[in-house]
């Protein structure tokens, strides 16, 4: 009985405590409700950043990723078989057209030329003798001192000897040409790449089918390599290849027909590398991507563009003359369309509906709603409404073209 009495006593104590706490809360709320509330300052200003709507010429720009390509890339290969006895350039250096780069052992080809020239000299002597005999036989035939058949046969002998001499002359020319091919020259002007063969390597144009193939020099047991000796890439001028959406094709073709369009190449960091001109519009649309391949040509006088490099390409399609522009950040999207906050003379703002005809980089082109010269809010407009007073903290300007 004592135990149950203690439980009842504790329950009563808890109930009394809860009633007292509730009373304290009610009294506190009544006290706070009786205190005066500070009124909102209707004349408070909102700090904003502003800009002036400008009238200017704005380029319509297509910005895409492009790849630098050499106009000519040549693989230098040997045209005769033999070992390399001399390398006459430094890998990575600029070379001129017809500059000698390699020397293939010329001695076997010189010997072949000497042999062909000797054979020619011999056969020219035989021809000269046959022509003298023909002249003598024709005189004797006129005097009836020899048979007519003998003189006629000598005519054919002379013809045969002439054919032999012509064949010898062709052999001499071939031997001279092969001797010239020992001096491997640069076919174009450009930048030489890494050396792909070493001094002493056996090179040649023939495809080696076994390890015991015979070279034109007469030696056996060696194979001729058909790999490139070095690659030469033309650096000046140079191409940049890029793809443009097909919906821009008609405008590009129309303006390109008037004057070659300007193309700017930027680095991935946004630095202007080179200015060029559009030179090639491909003759078909890529059906898998809906784009058209184009190429621009750059003088690349300082070799700032490098083959294989990725660049940001900006193609100037057209120029919009004397249009109204504002910073793109100042244009907001509402349920009824785009709008800006116009700053009036008394530093209050007014919401103005605008039509945006184009966006280029950090600017928006306004076709309706502004006439130029108005001050608009660029930053801080999310705290604004019609009639709110503002304090302009900073005036900014839009950047026409963004290289990023």
ABEGO torsion letter per residue (X at the ends): XAAAAAAAAAAAAAAAAAAAAAAAAAAAAAAAAABBBBBBBAABBBBBBBBBBBBBBBBBBBBBBBBBBBABBBBBBBABBEBBABBABBBGBBBBBGBBABBBBAAAAAAAAAAAAAAAAAAAAAAAAAAAAAAAAAAAAAAGABBAAAAAAAAAAAAAAAAAAAAAAAAAAAAAAAAAAABBBBABBEBBBBBABBBGBBBEABBBABAABBBAAGBBGBBBBABBABBBBBAOBBBBBBBBBAAAAAAAAAAAAABBBBBBBBBAAGBBABBBBBABBBABBBAAAGBBBBBBBBAGAAGABBBGBBBBBBBBABBBBGBBBBBAAABBBBAAEBBBBBBBAAGBBBBBBBBBABBBEABBBBABGBAEGBBBBABGAAABBBGBBBBBABBBBBBABBAX
